[in-house]
Amino acid sequence: MQVVNYSHARNNLKSIIDNVCDNNEEVIITTKNDKSVIILSMDEYNRTHAEIKKSVQKSL
């Protein structure tokens, strides 16, 4: 998992997105005030979301 600061992400957004989608590698973007986000591919998001839904349904 790659970690980059906001300025780097802003200046390199296309290459970051390409890397995330092509390599299924998440990227964390940090800011000076500790507001971080994570970028992940839509495929990874959908897989994770489906797993969470299955877990919730099993616990009901």
C-alpha positions as CSV (number, residue, x, y, z in Angstrom):
1,M,0.0,0.0,0.0
2,Q,1.4,3.3,-1.1
3,V,1.1,6.5,1.1
4,V,1.4,9.9,-0.5
5,N,0.7,13.4,0.6
6,Y,-2.0,15.6,-0.9
7,S,0.3,17.7,-3.0
8,H,1.9,14.6,-4.6
9,A,-1.5,13.1,-5.2
10,R,-2.8,16.3,-6.8
11,N,0.2,16.6,-9.1
12,N,0.1,12.9,-10.0
13,L,-3.5,11.9,-9.9
14,K,-3.7,10.2,-13.3
15,S,-0.7,8.0,-12.6
16,I,-2.0,7.1,-9.1
17,I,-5.4,6.2,-10.5
18,D,-3.8,4.1,-13.3
19,N,-1.6,2.3,-10.7
20,V,-4.5,1.6,-8.4
21,C,-6.7,0.2,-11.3
22,D,-3.9,-1.7,-13.0
23,N,-2.3,-3.3,-10.0
24,N,-5.2,-3.4,-7.5
25,E,-3.0,-1.4,-5.1
26,E,-4.6,1.0,-2.6
27,V,-3.2,4.4,-2.1
28,I,-3.6,6.5,1.1
29,I,-3.6,10.2,0.7
30,T,-2.6,12.2,3.7
31,T,-3.1,15.9,4.6
32,K,-1.4,18.1,7.1
33,N,-4.5,18.1,9.4
34,D,-4.7,14.3,9.6
35,K,-7.6,14.0,7.2
36,S,-6.6,10.9,5.2
37,V,-8.5,9.1,2.5
38,I,-7.8,5.9,0.6
39,I,-8.2,5.3,-3.1
40,L,-9.0,1.8,-4.3
41,S,-10.3,0.4,-7.5
42,M,-14.0,0.0,-8.2
43,D,-13.5,-3.8,-8.4
44,E,-11.8,-3.9,-5.0
45,Y,-14.6,-1.7,-3.5
46,N,-17.3,-4.0,-5.0
47,R,-15.5,-7.1,-3.6
48,T,-15.1,-5.6,-0.2
49,H,-18.7,-4.3,-0.1
50,A,-20.0,-7.7,-1.1
51,E,-18.0,-9.4,1.7
52,I,-19.3,-6.9,4.3
53,K,-22.9,-7.5,3.1
54,K,-22.4,-11.3,3.4
55,S,-21.0,-10.9,6.9
56,V,-23.9,-8.7,8.0
57,Q,-26.4,-11.2,6.6
58,K,-24.8,-14.1,8.4
59,S,-24.9,-12.3,11.7
60,L,-28.7,-11.7,11.4
